[in-house]
């Protein structure tokens, strides 16, 4: 049977550079390859540096995933040096990290993923009054008026009439895979534009606690966030009022706009609840410790492993079972290509053996990506919102169970629908709602301690290098918006001797391993996956975007000398 080779390079509306190749057969994807096309070098750069500075360097791995690498790095160094942070610092980190989740997930839905489901040009034929009527049935959001939707429609019309669609250029408008009626398309486009302003406002929480965004300031041993209710130069009464307002604004938008749009749009695409499932194993390292970061029982989202889609059992997560393989990557290991290395033994030695020109097929190459292949106890694992919600759901997490069941009921599908492209997207919305609600509790916990006289945000414990052992190592977990993130640090004589990161997109975008097991992106594309028109592969975008790829985190480039790393020509 003849197969058509299809290449999507680059995958747009993501962070970084990703190439997807598939083989199409009779309108279905028969095989797939995911290739990250940049080199990763941040781990090499960390060697020889003061571990107390590690968070500042690793946070620059990505500007989109800002915060998460700092948090993982802080936890790794604090684990290695046995540093415990004050409760206020832990709560502030949760608030900063929580708002990052909320902003990131909303941006992903509207600006990176929604256009896979929403036909922007179709919105021009909508009746604004009909859109307003639909919107008012969905939620009490105050801007859902006929006047507003008419104004948005006129703005889009000007784009189209000018022939310059701007941010909406190169969409597959009119593709038969689009199913939304014009009025719902107009609703989604309007909220796409709303979200641009909203996210800018709520993320100012980072500037209050961390001085700026992206890349707010952190501190090994706590947070650089002095508290004095009567001092204008610190976190004070006015600051607390502003933060509360941002949290309230975030929750209102998430509940009344993002979540209602997501569920409404999903109702038109329920066939995607049986498409794009991918690997059957899910890993969550857990997040949002509500007491001490090392008290795993206090994690708001629990850690654990779900194997073979069996929700009756949650297996314990053990970071010592993580290994990275490079049999099909552009790296080499001293012990050979089939060896799997734990991050404490990790090596980052580039060895490019791929095609010489960008138009050669990577599927014809034995090695085809700059991503390594992480495996947990030999298994490929999906990480991210779906993994977190599955682990929490299977663990009986009260908030998660209630909201997941509500969504399944509204869509009239069973739990098996979670294992899909649609389930992945829905899980992201579910956890955003839960975090937006939990932010209020964390803020009140902080205020209660401040009113009780506890304003400490930093511990000087083991800060002085003279108190450090000659050698130490630590692991820092962080379940980032895109999934389980791990930083492993080894310290020798006060300096970093080895640093390794295993990031969410390394798990999800991993190539085949020595056993021939595909990574999650690759496996998702061969899981009952349609491809109606190879010239307009919107179905590929839907599934890949459902993971929210951040390739820069997995293959970050930094050449300290400013030398040319590689040259890419585009035909």
C-alpha positions as CSV (number, residue, x, y, z in Angstrom):
1,X,0.0,0.0,0.0
2,X,1.4,3.4,-1.0
3,X,2.1,5.8,1.7
4,X,2.3,9.6,1.4
5,X,5.1,11.3,3.4
6,X,3.9,14.5,5.1
7,X,6.2,17.1,6.7
8,X,5.1,19.9,8.9
9,X,8.1,22.1,9.6
10,X,8.0,24.2,11.7
11,X,4.9,23.5,13.8
12,X,3.7,27.0,14.6
13,X,2.0,28.5,17.6
14,X,4.4,26.7,20.0
15,X,7.6,27.8,21.8
16,X,10.7,26.6,19.9
17,X,11.3,24.6,16.8
18,X,9.5,21.3,16.1
19,X,9.3,19.3,13.0
20,X,6.6,16.5,12.6
21,X,6.8,13.9,9.9
22,X,4.1,11.3,9.2
23,X,3.2,8.7,6.7
24,X,-0.4,8.9,5.6
25,X,-2.3,5.9,4.3
26,X,-6.0,6.0,3.2
27,X,-6.7,9.2,5.2
28,X,-5.0,7.9,8.4
29,X,-1.6,8.4,9.9
30,X,0.3,5.1,9.8
31,X,3.6,6.3,11.4
32,X,5.2,9.4,12.8
33,X,8.4,11.1,13.9
34,X,8.8,14.1,16.1
35,X,12.0,16.1,15.8
36,X,13.3,19.0,17.8
37,X,15.7,20.9,15.6
38,X,17.8,23.0,18.0
39,X,20.6,22.0,20.3
40,X,20.3,22.0,24.1
41,X,23.3,23.4,26.0
42,X,22.1,24.9,29.3
43,X,23.3,22.0,31.4
44,X,26.9,22.5,30.3
45,X,26.7,26.2,31.1
46,X,25.8,25.4,34.7
47,X,29.0,23.6,35.5
48,X,31.3,25.5,37.8
49,X,28.7,28.0,39.0
50,X,27.5,28.9,42.5
51,X,24.5,26.7,43.2
52,X,22.7,29.6,44.8
53,X,22.7,31.3,41.3
54,X,21.4,28.2,39.4
55,X,17.7,29.4,39.5
56,X,18.6,32.6,37.6
57,X,20.3,30.8,34.8
58,X,17.9,27.9,34.4
59,X,14.9,30.2,34.5
60,X,16.2,31.6,31.2
61,X,15.8,28.3,29.5
62,X,12.5,29.7,28.3
63,X,10.5,32.9,28.5
64,X,7.2,31.2,28.1
65,X,7.9,28.6,30.9
66,X,9.2,31.4,33.1
67,X,9.0,30.5,36.9
68,X,9.0,26.8,36.6
69,X,12.7,26.2,36.0
70,X,13.5,28.6,38.8
71,X,11.2,26.6,41.2
72,X,12.7,23.3,40.2
73,X,16.2,24.6,40.5
74,X,15.5,26.1,44.0
75,X,14.1,22.9,45.2
76,X,17.0,20.9,43.8
77,X,19.6,23.1,45.5
78,X,17.7,23.3,48.8
79,X,17.3,19.6,48.7
80,X,21.1,19.1,48.2
81,X,22.0,21.6,51.0
82,X,19.2,20.7,53.4
83,X,17.7,24.2,53.4
84,X,14.1,24.6,54.6
85,X,12.1,27.6,53.6
86,X,9.6,29.6,55.8
87,X,5.9,28.9,55.3
88,X,5.3,32.4,53.8
89,X,7.9,31.8,51.1
90,X,6.3,28.5,50.2
91,X,2.9,30.1,49.9
92,X,4.3,33.0,47.8
93,X,6.0,30.5,45.5
94,X,2.6,28.8,45.1
95,X,0.9,32.1,44.3
96,X,3.5,33.0,41.7
97,X,3.6,29.5,40.2
98,X,-0.2,29.3,40.3
99,X,-0.7,32.5,38.4
100,X,1.8,31.3,35.9
101,X,-0.4,28.2,35.4
102,X,-3.5,30.3,34.9
103,X,-2.0,32.7,32.5
104,X,-0.2,30.0,30.6
105,X,-3.2,27.7,30.2
106,X,-5.5,30.5,29.0
107,X,-2.9,31.8,26.5
108,X,-2.5,28.3,25.3
109,X,-6.2,27.7,24.7
110,X,-7.0,31.0,22.9
111,X,-3.7,31.9,21.2
112,X,-2.0,28.6,20.5
113,X,-4.7,26.0,20.3
114,X,-8.2,27.5,19.7
115,X,-7.5,28.2,16.0
116,X,-7.2,24.5,15.4
117,X,-11.0,24.3,16.2
118,X,-12.2,27.9,15.4
119,X,-12.6,29.2,11.8
120,X,-11.8,32.9,12.1
121,X,-13.1,33.8,8.6
122,X,-16.4,32.0,9.3
123,X,-17.0,34.5,12.0
124,X,-17.7,37.1,9.4
125,X,-21.0,35.5,8.5
126,X,-22.2,35.3,12.1
127,X,-25.2,37.2,13.4
128,X,-23.8,39.1,16.4
129,X,-27.2,39.0,18.1
130,X,-27.1,35.2,17.8
131,X,-23.6,35.1,19.3
132,X,-24.7,37.3,22.2
133,X,-27.7,35.0,22.9
134,X,-25.4,31.9,22.9
135,X,-22.9,33.7,25.2
136,X,-25.5,34.8,27.7
137,X,-26.7,31.2,27.9
138,X,-23.2,30.0,28.7
139,X,-22.2,32.6,31.4
140,X,-22.8,36.0,33.0
141,X,-19.6,37.5,31.5
142,X,-20.4,41.2,31.3
143,X,-19.0,41.8,27.8
144,X,-21.2,39.3,26.1
145,X,-23.3,41.9,24.3
146,X,-24.5,42.2,20.7
147,X,-22.7,45.5,20.4
148,X,-19.4,44.1,21.5
149,X,-19.6,41.1,19.1
150,X,-20.5,43.4,16.3
151,X,-17.5,45.5,16.9
152,X,-15.2,42.4,16.9
153,X,-16.8,41.2,13.7
154,X,-16.0,44.6,12.1
155,X,-12.4,44.5,13.2
156,X,-11.9,41.0,11.7
157,X,-13.6,42.2,8.5
158,X,-11.1,45.0,8.1
159,X,-8.3,42.4,8.4
160,X,-9.8,40.2,5.7
161,X,-10.6,43.1,3.4
162,X,-7.1,44.4,3.6
163,X,-5.7,41.0,2.6
164,X,-3.5,41.1,5.7
165,X,-4.9,38.8,8.3
166,X,-2.0,39.6,10.7
167,X,-2.2,37.1,13.6
168,X,-4.7,35.1,11.7
169,X,-2.5,34.6,8.6
170,X,-1.9,31.0,7.2
171,X,-4.9,29.4,8.9
172,X,-6.6,26.5,7.1
173,X,-9.9,28.5,7.0
174,X,-12.7,26.7,5.4
175,X,-11.2,23.3,6.1
176,X,-13.9,20.6,6.3
177,X,-12.6,19.6,9.7
178,X,-14.0,22.8,11.2
179,X,-17.5,22.2,12.8
180,X,-18.4,25.3,14.7
181,X,-21.3,27.5,13.5
182,X,-20.4,31.1,12.6
183,X,-21.9,32.5,15.8
184,X,-19.7,30.3,18.0
185,X,-16.6,31.1,15.9
186,X,-17.3,34.8,16.5
187,X,-17.7,34.2,20.2
188,X,-14.3,32.4,20.3
189,X,-12.6,35.1,18.3
190,X,-13.9,37.8,20.5
191,X,-12.6,36.1,23.6
192,X,-9.3,35.5,21.9
193,X,-8.9,39.2,21.7
194,X,-10.2,39.7,25.3
195,X,-7.6,37.3,26.6
196,X,-4.7,39.4,25.3
197,X,-5.5,42.2,27.7
198,X,-6.7,40.0,30.6
199,X,-3.5,38.0,30.8
200,X,-1.3,41.1,30.9
201,X,-3.2,42.4,33.9
202,X,-3.3,39.3,36.1
203,X,0.3,38.4,35.6
204,X,1.3,41.6,37.4
205,X,1.1,39.5,40.5
206,X,4.6,38.4,39.5
207,X,5.9,41.9,39.6
208,X,4.6,42.5,43.1
209,X,6.2,39.3,44.6
210,X,9.1,39.0,42.2
211,X,9.8,42.4,40.8
212,X,9.1,41.6,37.1
213,X,7.7,39.3,34.5
214,X,9.0,37.3,32.8
215,X,11.6,35.9,35.0
216,X,10.6,37.2,38.5
217,X,13.2,37.1,41.2
218,X,13.6,34.1,43.6
219,X,16.0,33.2,46.4
220,X,17.5,30.0,47.6
221,X,16.1,29.7,51.1
222,X,12.9,31.6,50.5
223,X,11.7,34.6,48.5
224,X,13.1,38.1,48.1
225,X,9.7,39.5,49.1
226,X,9.9,41.6,52.2
227,X,6.6,42.1,54.1
228,X,5.7,45.2,56.1
229,X,2.1,46.3,56.0
230,X,3.0,49.9,56.6
231,X,6.0,50.3,54.4
232,X,5.5,51.4,50.8
233,X,8.7,49.7,49.7
234,X,7.6,46.2,50.6
235,X,4.6,43.9,50.4
236,X,2.1,46.0,52.2
237,X,-1.7,46.5,52.7
238,X,-2.1,48.1,49.3
239,X,-0.1,45.3,47.6
240,X,-2.3,42.7,49.3
241,X,-5.5,44.4,48.0
242,X,-4.1,44.5,44.5
243,X,-3.1,40.8,44.6
244,X,-6.6,39.9,45.8
245,X,-8.1,41.8,43.0
246,X,-5.9,40.0,40.4
247,X,-6.8,36.6,41.8
248,X,-10.5,37.5,41.7
249,X,-10.1,38.8,38.1
250,X,-8.3,35.6,37.1
251,X,-10.9,33.4,38.6
252,X,-13.8,35.3,37.0
253,X,-12.3,35.1,33.5
254,X,-11.3,31.4,33.9
255,X,-14.8,30.4,35.1
256,X,-17.0,32.7,33.0
257,X,-15.0,32.8,29.7
258,X,-12.2,30.2,29.3
259,X,-13.9,27.2,30.8
260,X,-17.3,27.8,29.4
261,X,-15.8,28.4,25.9
262,X,-13.8,25.2,26.2
263,X,-16.7,23.0,27.1
264,X,-19.0,24.6,24.5
265,X,-16.5,24.1,21.7
266,X,-15.7,20.6,22.9
267,X,-19.3,19.7,22.4
268,X,-19.0,20.1,18.7
269,X,-15.9,17.9,18.5
270,X,-16.8,14.8,20.6
271,X,-15.3,12.5,17.9
272,X,-11.9,13.7,19.1
273,X,-12.5,11.9,22.4
274,X,-11.5,8.8,20.5
275,X,-8.5,10.3,18.7
276,X,-4.9,11.0,19.7
277,X,-4.7,9.0,22.9
278,X,-1.0,8.1,22.6
279,X,1.0,6.2,25.2
280,X,-1.1,4.6,28.0
281,X,1.2,5.6,30.8
282,X,1.0,8.9,32.8
283,X,3.4,10.5,35.2
284,X,2.7,13.4,37.7
285,X,5.4,14.5,40.1
286,X,2.9,16.5,42.1
287,X,2.6,20.2,42.8
288,X,1.7,23.0,45.1
289,X,2.9,21.9,48.6
290,X,0.7,23.6,51.1
291,X,3.0,23.1,54.1
292,X,6.6,22.0,53.6
293,X,7.9,21.3,50.1
294,X,9.1,17.9,51.3
295,X,5.8,16.9,52.8
296,X,4.4,15.1,49.8
297,X,1.1,14.5,51.6
298,X,0.5,18.3,51.5
299,X,0.6,18.5,47.6
300,X,-2.6,20.0,46.3
301,X,-2.1,17.9,43.1
302,X,-0.7,14.5,44.1
303,X,2.2,12.7,42.6
304,X,1.9,9.3,41.1
305,X,1.9,7.0,38.1
306,X,-1.0,5.6,36.0
307,X,-0.1,2.6,33.9
308,X,-2.0,1.1,31.0
309,X,-4.9,3.6,31.5
310,X,-5.9,1.7,34.6
311,X,-7.5,4.2,36.9
312,X,-8.1,1.7,39.7
313,X,-4.5,1.9,40.8
314,X,-2.0,4.8,41.3
315,X,1.6,3.7,41.5
316,X,4.2,5.5,43.6
317,X,6.5,7.9,41.7
318,X,10.2,7.2,42.3
319,X,12.6,9.6,40.6
320,X,15.4,7.0,40.8
321,X,13.6,5.1,38.0
322,X,14.0,7.9,35.5
323,X,16.5,7.1,32.6
324,X,17.3,9.0,29.5
325,X,18.3,7.3,26.2
326,X,19.9,8.7,23.1
327,X,19.7,5.8,20.6
328,X,17.8,8.0,18.1
329,X,19.0,11.4,19.3
330,X,21.9,13.6,18.2
331,X,23.9,12.8,21.3
332,X,26.3,10.2,22.4
333,X,27.0,8.4,25.7
334,X,30.4,7.2,26.7
335,X,28.8,3.8,27.6
336,X,27.1,3.3,24.2
337,X,23.9,4.3,22.5
338,X,21.6,1.7,24.1
339,X,22.6,2.7,27.7
340,X,20.0,4.6,29.8
341,X,21.4,7.1,32.2
342,X,19.8,8.5,35.4
343,X,20.2,12.3,35.5
344,X,22.7,12.1,38.3
345,X,24.9,10.3,35.7
346,X,23.6,12.3,32.8
347,X,25.7,13.4,29.9
348,X,25.1,16.1,27.4
349,X,27.5,15.4,24.5
350,X,26.1,16.6,21.1
351,X,26.8,14.4,18.1
352,X,24.9,15.5,15.0
353,X,24.5,12.7,12.6
354,X,21.4,13.9,10.8
355,X,20.7,15.2,7.3
356,X,22.8,17.8,5.7
357,X,19.9,19.8,4.2
358,X,16.6,20.6,5.9
359,X,14.5,19.1,3.1
360,X,15.7,15.6,3.7
361,X,13.3,13.2,5.4
362,X,14.3,12.6,9.0
363,X,12.2,9.4,9.0
364,X,14.9,8.0,6.8
365,X,17.5,8.7,9.4
366,X,18.4,6.5,12.4
367,X,18.9,9.6,14.6
368,X,16.5,12.4,14.0
369,X,16.2,14.8,17.0
370,X,17.9,16.9,19.6
371,X,15.5,15.5,22.2
372,X,16.6,12.7,24.4
373,X,14.2,9.9,25.2
374,X,13.3,9.8,29.0
375,X,11.7,6.6,30.2
376,X,10.3,5.7,33.6
377,X,11.1,2.1,34.5
378,X,11.6,1.5,30.8
379,X,8.2,3.0,29.8
380,X,7.4,6.1,27.8
381,X,5.2,8.4,29.9
382,X,2.9,11.3,29.0
383,X,3.2,14.3,31.4
384,X,1.1,17.4,31.6
385,X,-2.4,18.5,32.7
386,X,-4.0,15.2,31.6
387,X,-1.5,13.2,33.6
388,X,-2.0,15.4,36.7
389,X,-5.8,15.1,36.4
390,X,-5.7,11.4,35.8
391,X,-3.5,10.8,38.8
392,X,-5.6,13.1,41.0
393,X,-8.9,11.5,39.7
394,X,-7.7,8.0,40.3
395,X,-6.4,9.1,43.8
396,X,-9.9,10.3,44.7
397,X,-9.0,14.0,44.9
398,X,-12.3,15.5,45.9
399,X,-12.1,18.7,43.8
400,X,-10.8,17.0,40.7
401,X,-13.3,14.1,40.8
402,X,-16.2,16.6,41.1
403,X,-15.1,18.8,38.2
404,X,-14.0,16.0,35.9
405,X,-17.3,14.2,36.4
406,X,-19.2,17.5,35.8
407,X,-17.4,17.9,32.4
408,X,-17.9,14.3,31.4
409,X,-21.6,14.6,32.2
410,X,-22.0,17.9,30.3
411,X,-20.3,16.3,27.2
412,X,-22.2,13.0,27.8
413,X,-19.0,10.9,27.5
414,X,-17.3,8.4,29.9
415,X,-13.9,8.5,31.6
416,X,-12.4,6.7,28.6
417,X,-12.8,10.0,26.7
418,X,-10.0,11.5,28.8
419,X,-7.4,9.4,26.9
420,X,-7.5,11.5,23.8
421,X,-6.7,14.8,22.2
422,X,-9.9,16.3,23.5
423,X,-9.3,14.9,26.9
424,X,-5.9,16.5,27.0
425,X,-7.4,19.9,26.2
426,X,-10.3,19.5,28.7
427,X,-7.9,18.4,31.5
428,X,-6.0,21.7,31.0
429,X,-9.2,23.7,31.5
430,X,-10.3,21.6,34.5
431,X,-7.0,22.2,36.4
432,X,-7.0,25.9,35.6
433,X,-10.4,26.3,37.3
434,X,-9.2,24.4,40.3
435,X,-6.0,26.5,40.6
436,X,-7.9,29.7,40.2
437,X,-10.1,28.8,43.1
438,X,-7.2,27.5,45.2
439,X,-5.3,30.8,44.8
440,X,-7.8,32.4,47.1
441,X,-7.1,30.0,49.9
442,X,-3.3,30.4,49.5
443,X,-3.7,34.2,49.6
444,X,-5.8,34.0,52.8
445,X,-3.3,31.6,54.4
446,X,-0.6,34.2,53.7
447,X,-2.7,37.1,55.1
448,X,-3.6,35.1,58.2
449,X,0.1,34.5,59.0
450,X,1.0,38.1,58.4
451,X,-1.8,39.3,60.7
452,X,-0.5,36.9,63.3
453,X,2.9,38.6,63.1
454,X,4.7,36.1,60.9
455,X,6.4,38.1,58.1
456,X,9.4,35.9,57.5
457,X,10.1,35.0,53.8
458,X,13.8,33.9,54.0
459,X,15.8,31.4,56.0
460,X,19.5,31.8,56.3
461,X,19.9,28.2,57.2
462,X,23.0,26.7,55.5
463,X,23.4,29.8,53.3
464,X,27.1,30.1,54.0
465,X,29.2,27.8,51.8
466,X,31.5,27.1,54.7
467,X,28.6,25.0,56.2
468,X,28.2,22.9,53.1
469,X,29.5,19.3,52.7
470,X,32.4,18.8,50.2
471,X,29.9,17.0,48.0
472,X,26.1,17.0,47.8
473,X,23.4,16.3,45.4
474,X,19.7,17.1,45.2
475,X,16.5,16.6,43.1
476,X,14.0,19.3,42.5
477,X,10.6,18.4,41.2
478,X,8.1,20.8,39.7
479,X,4.9,19.9,37.9
480,X,4.9,22.7,35.4
481,X,2.0,23.8,33.3
482,X,3.3,21.5,30.5
483,X,4.1,18.6,32.9
484,X,6.6,16.9,35.2
485,X,9.9,18.8,35.3
486,X,12.9,17.6,37.2
487,X,16.2,19.3,38.0
488,X,19.1,17.2,39.3
489,X,22.2,19.0,40.7
490,X,25.5,17.8,42.0
491,X,27.7,20.1,44.0
492,X,31.5,19.6,44.6
493,X,33.5,22.0,46.7
494,X,30.9,24.7,46.6
495,X,30.4,24.6,42.9
496,X,28.0,22.8,40.5
497,X,29.8,19.8,39.1
498,X,26.8,18.3,37.1
499,X,23.4,19.7,36.2
500,X,20.6,17.8,34.4
501,X,17.1,18.8,33.5
502,X,14.4,16.4,32.3
503,X,11.6,18.7,31.1
504,X,8.0,18.1,30.1
505,X,8.6,18.4,26.4
506,X,11.5,16.0,26.6
507,X,9.1,13.4,28.0
508,X,6.4,14.1,25.5
509,X,8.5,14.9,22.4
510,X,10.9,12.1,23.0
511,X,12.0,9.9,20.0
512,X,12.0,6.2,19.9
513,X,14.0,4.4,22.5
514,X,16.4,1.4,22.0
515,X,13.3,-0.9,22.3
516,X,11.6,1.0,19.4
517,X,8.9,2.5,21.7
518,X,7.7,5.8,20.3
519,X,7.4,8.9,22.4
520,X,4.0,10.4,23.4
521,X,3.8,12.9,20.4
522,X,4.6,10.1,18.0
523,X,2.3,7.6,19.5
524,X,-0.6,10.0,19.7
525,X,-0.4,10.6,16.0
526,X,-0.9,7.0,15.2
527,X,-3.7,6.4,17.6
528,X,-6.7,6.2,15.3
529,X,-5.6,9.5,13.8
530,X,-7.2,11.0,10.7
531,X,-5.4,13.1,8.1
532,X,-8.0,14.1,5.5
533,X,-5.9,16.6,3.4
534,X,-2.1,16.2,3.6
535,X,-1.7,19.7,2.1
536,X,-3.6,21.1,5.1
537,X,-2.8,18.9,8.0
538,X,-4.9,20.6,10.6
539,X,-5.5,17.2,12.4
540,X,-1.8,17.0,13.2
541,X,-1.8,20.5,14.7
542,X,-4.8,19.6,16.9
543,X,-3.1,16.7,18.6
544,X,0.4,18.2,18.8
545,X,-1.0,21.5,20.2
546,X,-3.0,19.6,22.8
547,X,0.3,18.8,24.5
548,X,1.3,22.6,24.5
549,X,4.8,21.9,23.2
550,X,7.7,24.0,24.5
551,X,10.7,22.8,22.5
552,X,12.9,25.5,23.8
553,X,12.8,24.0,27.3
554,X,14.1,20.7,25.9
555,X,16.7,21.9,23.4
556,X,17.6,25.4,24.6
557,X,20.5,27.0,22.7
558,X,23.1,29.3,24.2
559,X,26.5,29.7,22.7
560,X,28.4,31.9,25.1
561,X,30.9,33.0,22.4
562,X,28.2,34.1,20.0
563,X,29.4,31.6,17.4
564,X,27.1,30.2,14.6
565,X,25.6,27.0,15.9
566,X,23.9,26.0,12.7
567,X,22.5,27.4,9.5
568,X,19.0,26.7,8.3
569,X,17.8,27.5,4.8
570,X,14.1,27.8,4.0
571,X,12.9,27.1,0.5
